Amino acid sequence: MDTKKRVYSAAQKRAHERYIAEKTTEVRAALPKEYAIKLNKIAEKRGCSKAQVLKDMIDVTYSSEFDNE
């Protein structure tokens, strides 16, 4: 496995920063520690990021709450 660190150009870094600023919002929540453990386990099992797990769960919950209105 390649353990070299990736090198990004200054333009790539600016583009990434611009994307984050324009397209994302940071959401924070103070939860009991066991929730962080549960979130990590779900993400590991699914092979995705914790952010993706949260997005999927929000989408499922939103659909069940609002799609039948």
C-alpha positions as CSV (number, residue, x, y, z in Angstrom):
1,M,0.0,0.0,0.0
2,D,1.3,3.4,-0.9
3,T,1.8,5.5,2.3
4,K,3.1,8.6,0.5
5,K,1.2,11.8,1.3
6,R,-0.6,13.4,-1.6
7,V,0.6,16.8,-2.7
8,Y,-1.9,19.3,-3.9
9,S,-1.3,22.4,-5.9
10,A,-2.2,25.8,-4.5
11,A,-5.0,26.1,-7.1
12,Q,-6.5,22.7,-6.0
13,K,-6.3,23.9,-2.4
14,R,-8.1,27.2,-3.2
15,A,-10.7,25.3,-5.3
16,H,-11.4,22.9,-2.3
17,E,-11.6,25.8,0.1
18,R,-14.0,27.6,-2.2
19,Y,-16.2,24.5,-2.6
20,I,-16.4,24.1,1.2
21,A,-17.3,27.7,1.7
22,E,-20.0,27.8,-1.0
23,K,-21.5,24.3,-0.8
24,T,-21.3,23.1,2.8
25,T,-22.5,24.0,6.3
26,E,-20.9,22.8,9.4
27,V,-23.3,21.1,11.9
28,R,-22.2,20.5,15.5
29,A,-23.9,18.5,18.2
30,A,-22.8,17.7,21.7
31,L,-23.8,14.1,22.3
32,P,-22.9,11.4,24.9
33,K,-19.7,9.6,24.0
34,E,-21.4,6.4,23.2
35,Y,-23.0,8.0,20.2
36,A,-19.6,8.8,18.7
37,I,-18.7,5.2,19.2
38,K,-21.9,4.0,17.6
39,L,-21.4,6.4,14.6
40,N,-17.8,5.2,14.1
41,K,-18.9,1.5,14.1
42,I,-21.7,2.2,11.6
43,A,-19.3,4.1,9.3
44,E,-16.6,1.3,9.5
45,K,-19.2,-1.4,8.8
46,R,-20.6,0.5,5.8
47,G,-17.1,1.5,4.6
48,C,-18.0,5.2,4.4
49,S,-17.4,8.4,6.3
50,K,-19.2,9.5,9.4
51,A,-20.6,12.4,7.5
52,Q,-22.1,10.0,4.9
53,V,-23.7,8.0,7.6
54,L,-25.3,11.1,9.0
55,K,-26.5,12.3,5.6
56,D,-28.0,8.9,4.8
57,M,-29.8,8.8,8.2
58,I,-31.1,12.4,7.7
59,D,-32.4,11.5,4.2
60,V,-34.2,8.4,5.4
61,T,-35.8,10.2,8.4
62,Y,-36.7,13.2,6.2
63,S,-38.3,11.0,3.7
64,S,-40.4,9.1,6.3
65,E,-41.5,12.4,7.9
66,F,-42.2,14.6,4.9
67,D,-42.6,12.7,1.6
68,N,-46.2,11.7,2.4
69,E,-47.5,15.2,3.0
